[in-house]
Every structure is written in C-alpha cells, then in structure tokens.
C-alpha cells in the first residue's frame, strides 16, 4: 500500500491539510507532527 508522510510544523497548517484531504476522501493518520496519507484506490471494472 502506498502512503505519503508529510511533516507539518503547526496545528493550523495540519488542520488546513486535513480539511483539504478529507474533501478528496483520503485516509489520514496523525502521528505527532506528521500526517500519513493513504490515497483511496478506485475500483476499475
């Protein structure tokens, strides 16, 4: 599974990123000052 880890220094920046990612239906986990982003795959038939 592919994921992206992003270091985010401030709470405000983290919140802005979380709001934007949620609008694209990504799975996001918070680990301290890092966000781990797992893009959702679309099923292709």
C-alpha positions, 0 to 999 in steps of 0.5 A: 500500500502506498502512503505519503508522510508529510511533516507539518510544523503547526496545528493550523497548517495540519488542520488546513491539510486535513480539511483539504484531504478529507474533501478528496476522501483520503485516509489520514493518520496523525502521528505527532507532527506528521500526517500519513496519507493513504490515497483511496484506490478506485475500483476499475471494472 
